[in-house]
């Protein structure tokens, strides 16, 4: 009904304006009045949304304690880092102040919870929360998460009139939707801008590692970070996070974290101070059309499992390096970023159902028992299998590697990582693997097919500098 009302307003306004062009003077005046009534109704709607939302929007002032080197020896190396021989007594502390925005999303007794960005409050030693009526409260960091760039801050007040912002459903957001951005841009507290949703599902920023953003042309500037993006129903649909700008000012390219991506984070922060991500144990890779063609999954949406951690849930349940994941729990996989988000939202101890394409063929569903993601498991490079990635031996790759012999078939080694099987076998970036365990491989699909057969030992035939050598043999645990 609300969407229908929005369409009717637009159609009515357009009809009234069109009619006014062809009417007599008296009729034109009536039509202008009708059009003005529609615009005034829209303005009243914006006023009401703003009046309701602003008391729940806060300024977040933070202080961080940082260190710098007081050693004169470090001055010539300012842009290159502090010399290794600087002593601890050369290190001096200083306080760095900053500000951002936030929105009150929950109340529990006298405790109110403010949602903001990790890059605003995640490293703060002191936090101050300022309301729109100029009251100021001491804030406390409840939890923060760098991967999704979200933080939760609390403050205490017995005032029941302080409102909690309603949270909307960001899954319903579409390009073209009217929206409003609230916050403290450049320190101008309690500001509001209006625009439309430019796009959804955007990647990028380098802020956090889970990439999924609502793009908007509503003006967002420095200081808006952590403030809410709001729909025409007065509901929070996103948390403003970053802008794309060469000058540092608004160019109409603002980005917000969809609110549905952080709703469960609020509960996790309150209950345990952190988000507990699910972990499967695969290293995912975005692949281009040439790679997908060689893999036998051309024009199929999904996410490529380039490597698998030995001993991980995926490894134990049968997901293999080279699998192309197309479905999770009955939901089609559209991209790597989507799969990363969906896996992260899985609860440890639950079982997830994956569907993959292997060797060009759809495989029976694989059930995987989810474990909790920890820094220890994800940073264990020595457990990455096979410890490197491959790419197609295209004409461009042949030219770069100076391979004129068209009879040479195989795949190009890339991204060899330390302390892995690939590193142990002395593989180098740019090597061309022509066989796995003595079986010739001509393309990416055949390479991963033969790799999936290896269960005890593995070696590779490698073409390099006009000749072929066989690596040593690696025992698979």
C-alpha positions in Angstrom: 0.0 0.0 0.0 2.9 2.4 0.8 4.6 1.7 -2.5 1.3 2.2 -4.3 0.8 5.6 -2.6 4.3 6.7 -3.6 3.5 5.8 -7.3 0.2 7.6 -7.1 1.8 10.8 -5.8 4.3 10.7 -8.7 1.7 10.0 -11.4 -0.7 12.7 -9.9 2.1 15.3 -9.9 3.1 14.5 -13.5 -0.5 14.6 -14.7 -1.2 17.9 -13.0 1.9 19.6 -14.4 1.1 18.3 -17.9 -2.5 19.4 -17.8 -1.4 22.9 -16.7 0.5 23.5 -19.9 -2.7 23.2 -22.1 -5.3 24.7 -19.8 -6.8 28.3 -19.8 -5.4 30.8 -17.2 -8.0 29.9 -14.5 -7.5 26.2 -15.0 -3.7 26.7 -14.9 -4.0 28.4 -11.6 -6.1 25.5 -10.2 -3.6 23.0 -11.6 -0.7 24.9 -10.0 -2.5 24.8 -6.7 -3.1 21.0 -7.1 0.6 20.5 -7.9 1.6 22.7 -5.0 -0.6 20.6 -2.7 1.2 17.4 -3.8 4.7 19.0 -3.3 3.6 20.4 0.1 2.4 16.9 1.1 5.9 15.5 0.1 7.6 18.3 2.1 5.4 17.6 5.1 6.4 14.0 4.9 10.1 14.9 4.9 9.6 17.2 7.8 7.8 14.5 9.8 10.6 12.0 9.1 13.2 14.5 10.1 11.4 15.5 13.3 11.0 11.8 14.3 14.6 10.7 13.4 16.8 13.6 14.6 16.3 12.9 18.3 17.7 9.3 17.7 20.7 10.6 15.7 23.8 11.4 17.7 27.2 12.9 17.3 30.0 10.6 18.3 33.1 12.4 19.6 36.1 10.1 20.1 39.6 10.3 21.5 42.2 7.8 20.5 45.6 7.4 22.1 48.3 7.0 19.5 52.1 6.8 19.6 54.9 8.5 17.6 58.6 8.3 17.6 60.5 11.2 19.3 63.8 10.0 17.9 65.6 12.5 15.7 67.0 9.5 13.8 63.5 8.8 12.5 63.0 12.2 10.8 64.7 11.5 7.4 62.6 8.3 7.2 59.2 9.8 8.0 57.6 8.6 4.8 59.2 5.1 5.0 58.5 4.2 8.7 60.5 4.4 11.9 64.0 2.9 11.9 64.2 -0.6 13.4 66.7 0.5 16.1 64.4 3.1 17.7 64.0 2.3 21.4 60.9 2.2 23.4 61.9 5.3 25.3 61.7 7.2 21.9 58.0 6.4 21.7 55.6 9.2 22.8 51.9 9.0 23.3 49.4 11.7 22.1 45.7 12.0 21.9 43.9 12.2 18.5 40.4 13.5 18.4 37.7 12.8 15.8 34.0 12.7 15.3 31.4 10.8 13.5 27.7 10.0 13.7 25.5 7.3 15.1 21.9 6.2 15.6 20.2 4.9 18.7 18.9 1.4 17.8 18.0 -0.2 21.2 17.1 0.5 24.8 17.5 -1.9 27.7 16.4 -0.3 31.0 18.5 2.8 31.3 21.1 1.7 28.8 20.8 3.0 25.2 22.8 1.5 22.4 24.2 3.5 19.5 25.2 1.9 16.2 28.1 3.6 14.4 31.2 2.6 12.3 34.2 0.7 13.5 36.4 3.3 11.9 34.6 6.0 14.0 34.7 4.4 17.4 36.4 1.0 17.2 39.8 2.3 18.5 38.5 5.0 20.9 39.8 5.4 24.4 37.2 8.0 25.2 33.7 8.4 23.7 31.2 11.2 24.1 27.6 11.0 22.8 25.8 14.3 22.0 22.1 14.4 21.4 20.2 16.8 19.2 19.1 18.8 22.3 22.8 19.4 23.2 22.8 16.9 26.1 26.1 15.0 26.3 26.7 11.5 27.8 29.8 9.4 28.4 29.9 6.5 25.9 31.2 3.0 26.3 32.4 0.8 23.5 30.3 -2.4 23.6 31.8 -4.1 20.6 33.4 -3.4 17.2 34.0 -5.4 14.1 36.6 -4.5 11.5 35.3 -6.9 8.8 32.0 -5.2 8.5 33.1 -1.8 9.8 30.4 -1.7 12.6 30.7 -0.7 16.2 28.1 -0.5 19.1 28.4 2.2 21.8 26.2 2.5 24.9 25.3 5.3 27.2 23.2 5.6 30.3 20.0 7.7 30.7 16.7 7.3 32.6 15.0 9.7 30.2 12.3 7.6 28.5 11.7 10.3 25.9 14.9 9.6 24.1 13.7 7.7 21.1 15.0 4.5 19.4 15.1 4.6 15.6 13.0 2.0 13.8 14.9 -0.4 11.6 13.6 -1.2 8.1 14.2 -4.0 5.7 17.1 -3.3 3.4 16.3 -6.3 1.3 13.4 -4.3 -0.1 15.5 -1.3 -1.1 15.7 -0.7 -4.8 17.5 1.8 -7.1 15.3 4.9 -7.4 13.9 4.8 -3.9 13.8 8.2 -2.1 16.1 8.3 0.9 17.5 10.7 3.5 21.0 10.8 5.1 21.4 12.0 8.7 24.5 12.9 10.7 27.2 15.4 11.5 29.0 16.2 8.2 32.1 18.3 8.7 30.9 18.7 12.3 27.6 20.3 11.4 25.5 18.3 13.8 21.9 17.2 13.1 22.2 17.7 9.4 19.9 15.9 6.9 20.2 15.5 3.1 17.8 13.9 0.6 18.3 12.0 -2.5 17.6 8.6 -4.1 19.1 5.1 -3.9 21.5 5.1 -6.9 22.3 1.3 -6.7 22.4 -1.6 -4.4 24.9 -4.4 -3.8 27.9 -2.2 -4.5 31.5 -3.4 -3.8 34.6 -1.4 -2.9 36.0 1.1 -0.4 38.8 -1.0 1.2 37.0 -0.3 4.5 36.3 -3.7 6.0 36.5 -6.9 4.1 32.8 -7.7 3.7 31.7 -5.6 0.8 28.0 -4.9 0.2 26.7 -1.3 0.1 23.7 0.8 -0.8 24.8 3.7 -3.1 23.1 7.0 -2.8 23.3 10.5 -4.2 22.1 12.0 -0.9 25.0 14.3 0.1 27.4 12.4 2.5 30.6 14.0 3.8 33.2 13.4 6.4 31.5 13.2 9.7 28.4 11.4 8.3 30.1 8.1 9.0 27.9 6.0 11.3 24.8 8.0 10.7 21.6 6.4 9.3 20.3 6.3 5.8 16.5 6.4 6.1 13.6 5.5 3.8 10.4 7.5 3.2 8.7 5.5 6.0 11.2 6.9 8.6 13.0 3.6 8.9 16.8 3.0 9.0 17.8 1.1 5.9 21.6 1.6 6.1 24.6 3.0 8.1 26.5 5.7 6.1 30.1 4.5 5.8 32.1 6.0 3.0 32.2 8.2 -0.1 33.9 8.0 -3.4 35.6 11.4 -3.8 39.0 12.7 -5.1 38.5 16.0 -3.3 37.2 14.6 0.0 33.9 16.3 -0.5 30.5 14.9 -1.6 30.3 14.0 -5.3 26.9 12.3 -5.0 28.6 8.9 -4.4 27.8 7.9 -0.9 27.7 4.3 0.4 25.9 2.8 3.3 26.0 -0.7 4.9 22.5 -2.3 4.5 20.8 -2.5 7.9 19.9 -6.2 7.5 23.6 -7.0 7.4 24.1 -5.7 10.9 20.9 -6.5 12.8 22.3 -9.7 14.1 25.6 -7.9 15.0 23.7 -5.8 17.6 22.7 -8.9 19.5 26.2 -10.4 19.2 27.8 -7.2 20.5 25.5 -7.0 23.5 25.7 -10.7 24.4 29.5 -11.3 23.8 31.2 -8.1 22.7 32.0 -9.4 19.2 30.5 -11.0 16.1 31.0 -14.7 15.9 31.4 -15.5 12.2 30.8 -18.9 10.7 33.8 -20.6 9.0 33.8 -23.2 6.3 37.5 -23.1 5.4 37.7 -22.1 1.7 39.6 -19.3 0.1 37.3 -17.7 -2.5 38.4 -15.9 -5.6 36.6 -13.7 -8.2 37.4 -15.1 -11.6 37.0 -13.5 -15.1 35.1 -14.9 -18.1 38.3 -16.5 -19.6 38.9 -18.4 -16.3 35.2 -19.5 -16.1 35.3 -20.7 -19.7 38.3 -22.9 -19.0 36.7 -24.1 -15.8 33.6 -25.2 -17.6 31.2 -22.8 -15.9 30.9 -20.1 -18.5 27.8 -17.8 -17.9 27.1 -19.5 -14.6 26.9 -17.4 -11.4 28.8 -18.6 -8.3 32.0 -18.3 -6.3 35.3 -20.2 -7.0 36.9 -22.1 -4.2 40.6 -21.5 -5.1 42.0 -23.2 -2.0 40.8 -25.2 0.9 42.2 -25.3 4.5 43.2 -28.8 5.4 41.4 -30.0 8.5 38.6 -27.4 7.9 34.9 -28.2 7.8 35.0 -27.9 4.0 38.0 -30.2 3.8 36.5 -32.8 6.1 33.1 -32.8 4.3 34.4 -33.0 0.7 34.6 -29.5 -0.8 37.8 -29.4 -2.9 40.0 -26.7 -4.3 38.7 -25.9 -7.8 35.0 -26.4 -6.9 32.6 -23.7 -8.2 30.0 -23.1 -5.5 26.6 -22.3 -7.0 24.2 -22.7 -4.0 24.1 -22.4 -0.2 21.1 -23.7 1.7 18.9 -23.5 -1.4 19.9 -19.9 -2.2 21.7 -19.3 -5.5 25.3 -17.8 -5.1 25.6 -14.6 -7.1 29.1 -13.5 -6.1 32.1 -14.1 -3.8 31.0 -11.2 -1.6 27.5 -12.6 -1.2 28.8 -16.0 -0.2 31.3 -14.5 2.3 28.4 -12.6 3.9 26.1 -15.6 4.0 28.7 -18.0 5.4 29.6 -15.4 8.0 26.0 -15.3 9.2 25.9 -19.1 9.7 26.0 -20.2 13.3 28.8 -22.4 14.5 27.5 -25.9 15.1 24.8 -25.7 12.4 25.0 -27.7 9.1 25.0 -25.9 5.8 24.2 -27.5 2.4 26.5 -26.5 -0.5 26.0 -27.4 -4.2 29.1 -27.2 -6.4 30.2 -27.8 -10.0 33.3 -29.9 -10.3 34.9 -30.9 -13.5 32.1 -29.2 -15.4 29.5 -31.3 -13.7 27.0 -30.5 -10.9 27.7 -32.6 -7.8 25.4 -34.0 -5.2 24.8 -31.6 -2.3 27.6 -31.4 0.3 26.6 -31.0 4.0 29.2 -29.0 6.0 29.1 -28.5 9.8 30.0 -24.9 10.4 32.7 -23.9 12.9 33.5 -20.5 14.4 35.9 -18.2 12.5 39.0 -17.2 14.5 42.1 -15.3 13.5 44.1 -18.4 14.3 42.4 -20.6 11.7 42.2 -18.0 8.9 45.8 -17.0 9.2 47.2 -20.6 9.2 48.9 -20.4 5.8 50.5 -23.8 6.3 47.1 -25.4 6.1 46.2 -23.9 2.7 45.8 -26.5 0.0 47.4 -26.4 -2.5 49.0 -23.1 -1.4 48.9 -21.4 -4.8 46.5 -20.4 -7.5 46.5 -20.9 -11.3 45.3 -18.9 -14.3 44.7 -19.9 -17.9 47.7 -20.0 -20.3 46.3 -17.5 -22.7 48.0 -15.9 -25.7 48.7 -12.8 -23.5 50.2 -15.0 -20.8 52.4 -16.8 -23.4 53.7 -13.5 -24.6 54.6 -12.3 -21.1 56.2 -15.7 -20.2 58.0 -15.8 -23.6 56.5 -19.2 -24.5 56.5 -19.6 -28.3 56.0 -23.3 -28.4 52.2 -23.8 -29.0 52.6 -27.4 -28.0 53.0 -26.4 -24.4 49.7 -26.8 -22.7 48.9 -26.2 -19.0 48.1 -23.6 -16.4 50.1 -20.6 -15.0 51.1 -20.6 -11.3 50.2 -17.4 -9.4 50.1 -16.3 -5.8 52.4 -18.9 -4.3 52.0 -18.5 -0.5 54.7 -19.1 2.1 54.7 -22.2 4.3 52.3 -24.0 2.0 52.6 -27.2 -0.1 53.2 -25.0 -3.2 56.1 -23.2 -1.5 57.5 -26.5 -0.2 57.6 -27.8 -3.8 59.5 -24.7 -4.8 56.9 -23.5 -7.2 57.3 -20.0 -8.5 54.8 -17.4 -9.9 55.0 -17.7 -13.6 55.7 -21.5 -13.7 53.5 -23.4 -16.1 52.2 -26.7 -14.7 51.7 -29.3 -17.5 51.0 -32.4 -15.4 49.7 -33.4 -12.0 51.0 -36.7 -10.6 52.1 -37.6 -14.2 48.7 -36.8 -15.8 48.8 -34.1 -18.4 46.6 -31.1 -17.9 45.7 -28.7 -20.7 43.6 -26.1 -18.9 42.2 -25.0 -15.6 39.4 -27.6 -15.5 41.8 -30.5 -16.0 44.2 -29.1 -13.5 41.7 -29.0 -10.7 40.2 -32.3 -11.8 43.5 -34.1 -11.3 44.2 -32.1 -8.1 40.9 -33.5 -6.7 42.1 -37.1 -7.3 45.3 -36.6 -5.2 44.7 -37.9 -1.7 48.1 -39.2 -0.5 51.0 -37.6 -2.4 51.3 -35.0 -5.2 53.9 -33.7 -7.6 53.8 -31.5 -10.7 55.5 -31.3 -14.1 56.6 -27.7 -14.6 57.6 -26.1 -17.9 60.2 -23.4 -17.4 62.9 -21.8 -19.6 62.3 -24.2 -22.5 62.3 -27.4 -20.5 60.2 -29.5 -18.2 61.1 -30.7 -14.7 59.2 -32.7 -12.1 59.0 -31.3 -8.6 59.6 -33.3 -5.5 56.7 -35.2 -4.0 54.6 -33.7 -1.2 52.8 -36.0 1.3 49.3 -34.9 1.8 48.2 -35.0 5.5 
